[in-house]
């Protein structure tokens, strides 16, 4: 799944986003691109769970 996160603008943001996603699915495969403000995730978690945890972490996301 691909997510767009407007507030992810740097490597530090990308690390926070990665940690938030891993809190739901520690085995998720995550590819962040702060320049494009996108995240590609291979996970068994639902998109709703990811969107919720990212919102809680301060990085609201939308699905692409």
Secondary structure, 3 states (H helix, E strand, C coil): CEEECCCCCCHHHHHHHHHHHHHHCCCCEEEEECCCCEEEEECCCCHHHHHHHHHHCCCCCEEC
